[in-house]
């Protein structure tokens, strides 16, 4: 998994590319979120357009990130989940936890 961060219109977009399976990348993701909170950047969007596969550890990473942002006074939203990832969110009922948008722009606009 590759993690890329982009600032866009008052929000920070974190692109996750490849297979999201926890491991060392989960720590990188967590560190990224903590740096954003420390830098007073509290609107985060996780772009899942390039995410091919996600296992339970990957879901745990997202839940942990959501909790980190919420506890830091921010919020984390999901955008562009593929059909496969979206069905995973539905099956696990996490679709009721995360705000999910069909595009990054829709997610960015939701912060206004």
Order of alpha helices (4+ residues) and beta strands (2+ residues): beta-beta-alpha-beta-beta-alpha-beta-alpha-beta-alpha
